Amino acid sequence: MIKLTADLNANYQRFIENILESGQVWGLQSEEGWVVVDSTEFEESEVMPFWSEEEYAKAHCVGEWEEFKPVAMDLGEFVEEWLVGMAEDGILVGPNWNDDLEGLEVEPDEVAEQLSGSLAEPVTQH
């Protein structure tokens, strides 16, 4: 597993590539619900972080997030249900935030656009 870095654009690109290859997206969930945080870029907006690998998500289950566990979702469900609902609710996507919780805050429609074109074709393993 490649470590996420301070290069936020590279982390985002890795997010897209990895989930297209694996067909899974990872979020953090507890009995209370999913992790959602205030945006640092946009006033009165929220961001829901997601990761492309379980280990990336698991690294954040410490401190105030220790009650959360990584939970996988199918890529199709993520694109067709989660991203649509997040766009309707005005919640941004936080793709592959690094260990310092640094990462991009991306519109759900932009993430869906990057992913959906590839969903129509079978994902090939190299």
HUNORMO-V857546 format. One record per helix or strand of 2 or more residues. SS is the DSSP state (h for helix, s for strand). FROM is the first residue (numbers start at 0). TO is the last residue. If there is no record, write none. Layout:
BEGIN
SS&FROM&TO ; SS&FROM&TO
END
This chain:
BEGIN
h&7&21 ; s&23&29 ; s&32&33 ; s&36&37 ; s&45&50 ; h&53&57 ; h&62&64 ; s&68&73 ; h&74&88 ; s&90&94 ; h&107&118
END
